[in-house]
Amino acid sequence: VPVTLHAGEAAGPGSIADALHKGGAVRLGHGVRIAEDVQGLDRAVAPAATEAPQLGALAHWVRDQAVPLEVCPSSNVQTGAATGIATHPVTALRRLGFAVTVNTDNRLMSATSLSREMHALVHEAGWTLADLRDVTLTAARSSFLHHDEREALVQEVLLPAYTLSNGRHRA
């Protein structure tokens, strides 16, 4: 049975390693603190960076195994796991090739919705429609649906919707 475990929000990379290796998680609820295992993370979003960020062993493994990180930007700011949306590690992690998805966590406590999360990433972190499409596709392909159901969702619903909206969005 595939499982998602909450790790890498309140506690650091050690909680991520435990969730994956001891808990058998195939997805991580949050996982944002994997950023602590990346030296020079800010260079992933710096336009004139001359040196690439350096991934630690755990970060390499999480990225290379495409372990989905269910990142919840507003919640992460509220809990102190991130300082703000504009500087949230999700943007750098995405650019480094991590399998990130955008989520709400507890909608009632965070007073947010998926639309608000995406809007904030566009307006505060410079995300594009292509960024939103990619994380949405990652989320769908990382779901616990059967393969045929996942691909039907992607091919019949998500890709057509993003194709229709391309060029018509208000980013």
PEPE-V908783 format. One record per residue. N is the residue number from 0. RES is the residue in one small letter. OMEGA is omega in whole degrees, -180 to 180 (999 if undefined). NEAR is the number of other C-alpha atoms within 12 Angstrom. D_CENTER is the distance of its C-alpha to the mean C-alpha in Angstrom with 1 decimal. Layout:
{{N:RES:OMEGA:NEAR:D_CENTER} {N:RES:OMEGA:NEAR:D_CENTER}}
This chain:
{{0:v:179:9:22.5} {1:p:-179:16:18.7} {2:v:170:19:17.1} {3:t:176:25:13.9} {4:l:177:28:14.7} {5:h:-180:32:13.6} {6:a:174:32:13.3} {7:g:171:36:12.1} {8:e:179:35:12.5} {9:a:179:24:16.3} {10:a:-173:23:17.1} {11:g:-176:24:16.1} {12:p:178:29:15.6} {13:g:179:23:18.6} {14:s:177:28:17.1} {15:i:178:40:14.3} {16:a:179:32:17.2} {17:d:-179:22:19.3} {18:a:-178:29:16.8} {19:l:-170:31:16.6} {20:h:179:18:20.1} {21:k:-177:13:22.1} {22:g:179:20:20.3} {23:g:-180:19:19.5} {24:a:173:26:15.9} {25:v:172:32:14.3} {26:r:179:38:10.9} {27:l:171:42:9.8} {28:g:-176:37:9.7} {29:h:-179:45:7.9} {30:g:-173:52:8.3} {31:v:-177:48:7.7} {32:r:168:38:11.3} {33:i:178:46:11.0} {34:a:179:41:11.4} {35:e:178:30:15.0} {36:d:178:29:15.7} {37:v:177:30:15.3} {38:q:178:21:18.5} {39:g:-178:23:18.5} {40:l:-178:31:14.7} {41:d:179:28:16.1} {42:r:179:24:17.8} {43:a:-179:29:14.8} {44:v:180:27:15.1} {45:a:-176:17:18.8} {46:p:-177:12:20.8} {47:a:-178:10:23.8} {48:a:180:13:22.4} {49:t:-178:12:24.8} {50:e:-179:15:23.3} {51:a:173:20:20.0} {52:p:-180:25:17.8} {53:q:180:21:18.9} {54:l:173:26:16.7} {55:g:-176:20:18.3} {56:a:-179:18:19.1} {57:l:179:29:16.4} {58:a:176:36:13.6} {59:h:-176:25:15.5} {60:w:-180:24:15.7} {61:v:179:37:12.1} {62:r:-175:28:11.3} {63:d:177:17:14.6} {64:q:-180:17:14.4} {65:a:177:25:11.1} {66:v:-179:39:10.1} {67:p:176:46:7.2} {68:l:-179:46:4.9} {69:e:-173:41:5.3} {70:v:-177:47:4.4} {71:c:-171:44:7.7} {72:p:-177:47:8.8} {73:s:178:40:12.4} {74:s:180:36:12.9} {75:n:176:36:11.7} {76:v:-179:27:14.2} {77:q:-179:23:16.8} {78:t:-180:22:16.6} {79:g:177:20:16.8} {80:a:176:31:13.7} {81:a:-177:30:13.1} {82:t:-180:17:16.1} {83:g:180:23:15.0} {84:i:-177:32:12.6} {85:a:-178:25:14.3} {86:t:-178:28:13.8} {87:h:-179:36:10.4} {88:p:-177:41:8.9} {89:v:-179:50:5.5} {90:t:179:41:8.1} {91:a:180:34:9.9} {92:l:178:42:7.4} {93:r:-180:32:6.7} {94:r:178:25:10.5} {95:l:176:29:11.3} {96:g:176:28:10.2} {97:f:179:35:7.5} {98:a:-178:42:6.2} {99:v:172:43:2.5} {100:t:180:42:3.6} {101:v:-175:43:5.2} {102:n:-176:36:8.0} {103:t:-170:29:11.2} {104:d:-180:28:12.2} {105:n:-175:20:16.0} {106:r:-179:18:16.9} {107:l:-178:11:20.4} {108:m:-178:14:19.7} {109:s:-179:21:17.1} {110:a:-177:16:19.2} {111:t:174:22:16.4} {112:s:178:22:15.4} {113:l:177:26:12.6} {114:s:179:18:14.9} {115:r:179:23:15.2} {116:e:-179:34:11.5} {117:m:178:35:11.4} {118:h:180:27:14.8} {119:a:180:29:14.0} {120:l:178:33:11.3} {121:v:-172:23:14.1} {122:h:-178:17:16.9} {123:e:-176:21:15.8} {124:a:175:25:13.4} {125:g:179:23:15.0} {126:w:179:30:12.6} {127:t:175:24:14.6} {128:l:178:26:15.1} {129:a:177:22:14.2} {130:d:-180:30:10.7} {131:l:177:36:10.4} {132:r:-176:28:12.3} {133:d:180:26:10.2} {134:v:176:36:6.9} {135:t:177:33:9.6} {136:l:176:30:11.4} {137:t:179:31:8.9} {138:a:-179:31:8.8} {139:a:-178:31:12.5} {140:r:178:29:13.2} {141:s:-178:31:11.5} {142:s:180:28:13.6} {143:f:173:19:16.7} {144:l:173:17:19.0} {145:h:-176:14:21.7} {146:h:-178:14:21.1} {147:d:178:15:23.5} {148:e:178:17:21.9} {149:r:-177:22:18.4} {150:e:176:22:20.0} {151:a:177:18:22.2} {152:l:-179:24:19.4} {153:v:-173:28:17.8} {154:q:-173:18:21.3} {155:e:-177:15:23.2} {156:v:-171:19:20.9} {157:l:-179:25:17.6} {158:l:176:22:19.0} {159:p:-180:16:22.3} {160:a:179:20:20.7} {161:y:177:24:18.7} {162:t:179:18:21.8} {163:l:-176:14:23.9} {164:s:-178:17:21.9} {165:n:180:18:21.7} {166:g:-179:13:24.0} {167:r:-177:11:24.5} {168:h:179:16:21.5} {169:r:-179:12:22.1} {170:a:999:21:19.3}}
